[in-house]
Amino acid sequence: MELLSPTGVIDSFKAALSDSLLYARLYECEVAVKKNAFRTIWLHVERDAFREAVEHVCELQEYPHLAIISCSDLGQAVELTYHFTIYYGRRFAELSLGLRVDLPKTDLKVPTITDLIPGALFAEREIQEMIGVEVTGIPDSRRLFLPDDFPEGVYPWRTDETGPPADMLRVLPGRQQKQC
Amino acid sequence: MLEETEKATYTIPVGPIHPALKEPVRLALTIDGEEIVDVDVFVGQVHRGIEWLGMNRNNPVQTIYLAERVCGICNICHPLAFVMAVEHAAGITPPPRAEYIRTIAAEMERIHSHLLWAGVAAHEIGFDTIFYLAWRVREEIMDLIEYLTGNRVTKGVVQIGGVRRDVTEEQFPRIRKSLDYYKGLFDQLRKVFLDDRTIRMRTKHVGVLSKEDALKLLAVGPTARASGVTKDIRQDQPYAAYADLDVQAMTPDMLTGTVVGDTYDRIIVRLLEVKQSIAIIEQCLESMPPGPILAQPKMPVLLKTLANAEGEGIGRVEAPRGEVVHYVRLEAGRETLANWRIRAPTYVNLMCVPTMLKGGQIADVPIAFASIDPCQSCANRMVVTDRALGTRSIMDYEEMHRISVQRTEEL
């Protein structure tokens, strides 16, 4: 399989997703003495085109590596960023690829990608329990880190009313609680 | 007949203490006689919500010391990945000399971690003589770490935009002395770990992970490389001084010519990596550029820059167990982190455990599980059920260890 340049990767996403690609940005910095480049690609896609985008990642790399799914509570929406890496196994060729998708709080659902990347299961189980996003079609929807007696409907990473209530938080003696 | 076979399986809970390391993880082993049919992993017993804590610290600089405490062993890798993420988010470039010092610190950590693992692995199969040997030779690198950083464990050398302690020319002879000690020891270690009959019998074809499974289940680090996946961030997307040096992913075929993907191969990979680490530190000493060690030595200025910075960044570091990934988001006008996400190598390597253990024997669980070098404080226990008797029994670590030792004695 031919490797695309970082801009080539972005162009291929533009071609594959057209208007569903909200933004694409290439971050580049130089490292150490020889000034070799360290590159990261950040993409933001419409939620309807999310599956298509992940399928496109799988076209670029046979077994893309999914590092983690990071999430933020944006108030009206929940943002998920899937951190992939592609083109690994080759000197200087690897690219980090952050694929962002925003889900409105009225409809917190995202399709599973475990059929494409089986190893994504832990990350998907974690976002279900931590931020309350329902992963549709997930083969194993049990909790991962939270204990079984943890109350339903409380999501530790949310900052709204479904976030951890005040009585669950303990402020160390001599400290004041901060706004997060 | 099939129904009878199903009735004959049994689930044994192993835990809540880890069967191999003294760390909390629970595995549910479904067994048929001695053979493992299915495995389920339960984690979360030591979930500390460290990311949440980090986002509630006063500023990113304070979070570095929290990142250091994610794991007692990888206390360079986590803060390093964290500061790299912050640097990428805020657009700070560390001076080249700092990159070299970071590399030296990270490689010293790899040597000590791999030797620690070698000792633990030997202990798992009841070979305590090697356990003592491995941990004794590990002291040399611990002394060196203390000499260079002032501390054996949480070193506190990494800072946003550089490092806090310089490695000076006068310290080079002491570093070289330690490296020479390990170079002289390498053949002995290789003989002890790779040529010993007992170790061969206990590790060959135990806990096999095929290349395809390693790729599908997102294995990282020595676990992936032992299965023939040439994946190493230091080679693929180099950071720090690795971008200047020649680093190659170590696979077992470099020594034996074949890739099996078993526990034995994981020993080979780690031994080769110790050798590689020594070579990397030597190269760093030779080509260390002069100059400052911090991009911004004035702390108030640095904090102001971070508070005004807007952006997101990802820091990736090849830790001894595999890749550590930190994601950071900074918002302008906000002193604390807007988002912080950690991915430790064990998080993904645990996904491979069921595949590795299936078809194996209970007595092989400790060594096969230990072969991924799991670290629960980073990622975050084992259950075995016997359907024949319809009872549940808890098998504790001592019992598992006893069976494992018994198996070695039988051989």
Chai-1 contact restraints between the chains, C-beta under 6 A:
chainA,res_idxA,chainB,res_idxB,connection_type,confidence,min_distance_angstrom,max_distance_angstrom,comment,restraint_id
A,V31,B,A243,contact,1.0,0.0,6.0,A-B,restraint_1
A,A32,B,P96,contact,1.0,0.0,6.0,A-B,restraint_2
A,A32,B,E99,contact,1.0,0.0,6.0,A-B,restraint_3
A,A32,B,A241,contact,1.0,0.0,6.0,A-B,restraint_4
A,A32,B,A243,contact,1.0,0.0,6.0,A-B,restraint_5
A,A32,B,D244,contact,1.0,0.0,6.0,A-B,restraint_6
A,V33,B,P96,contact,1.0,0.0,6.0,A-B,restraint_7
A,V33,B,D244,contact,1.0,0.0,6.0,A-B,restraint_8
A,V33,B,P289,contact,1.0,0.0,6.0,A-B,restraint_9
A,K34,B,D244,contact,1.0,0.0,6.0,A-B,restraint_10
A,N36,B,A243,contact,1.0,0.0,6.0,A-B,restraint_11
A,T40,B,I314,contact,1.0,0.0,6.0,A-B,restraint_12
A,Y63,B,L215,contact,1.0,0.0,6.0,A-B,restraint_13
A,H65,B,L218,contact,1.0,0.0,6.0,A-B,restraint_14
A,A67,B,V325,contact,1.0,0.0,6.0,A-B,restraint_15
A,A67,B,R343,contact,1.0,0.0,6.0,A-B,restraint_16
A,I68,B,V325,contact,1.0,0.0,6.0,A-B,restraint_17
A,I68,B,R341,contact,1.0,0.0,6.0,A-B,restraint_18
A,I68,B,R343,contact,1.0,0.0,6.0,A-B,restraint_19
A,S70,B,Y327,contact,1.0,0.0,6.0,A-B,restraint_20
A,S70,B,R341,contact,1.0,0.0,6.0,A-B,restraint_21
A,S72,B,N339,contact,1.0,0.0,6.0,A-B,restraint_22
A,Y88,B,K231,contact,1.0,0.0,6.0,A-B,restraint_23
A,Y88,B,D236,contact,1.0,0.0,6.0,A-B,restraint_24
A,G89,B,T230,contact,1.0,0.0,6.0,A-B,restraint_25
A,G89,B,K231,contact,1.0,0.0,6.0,A-B,restraint_26
A,R91,B,Q235,contact,1.0,0.0,6.0,A-B,restraint_27
A,E94,B,D236,contact,1.0,0.0,6.0,A-B,restraint_28
A,E94,B,Q237,contact,1.0,0.0,6.0,A-B,restraint_29
A,S96,B,I314,contact,1.0,0.0,6.0,A-B,restraint_30
A,P118,B,K216,contact,1.0,0.0,6.0,A-B,restraint_31
A,G119,B,L217,contact,1.0,0.0,6.0,A-B,restraint_32
A,G119,B,L218,contact,1.0,0.0,6.0,A-B,restraint_33
A,G119,B,M351,contact,1.0,0.0,6.0,A-B,restraint_34
A,F122,B,M351,contact,1.0,0.0,6.0,A-B,restraint_35
A,F145,B,G44,contact,1.0,0.0,6.0,A-B,restraint_36
A,F145,B,H47,contact,1.0,0.0,6.0,A-B,restraint_37
A,F145,B,N380,contact,1.0,0.0,6.0,A-B,restraint_38
A,K178,B,N56,contact,1.0,0.0,6.0,A-B,restraint_39
A,C180,B,M55,contact,1.0,0.0,6.0,A-B,restraint_40
A,C180,B,N56,contact,1.0,0.0,6.0,A-B,restraint_41
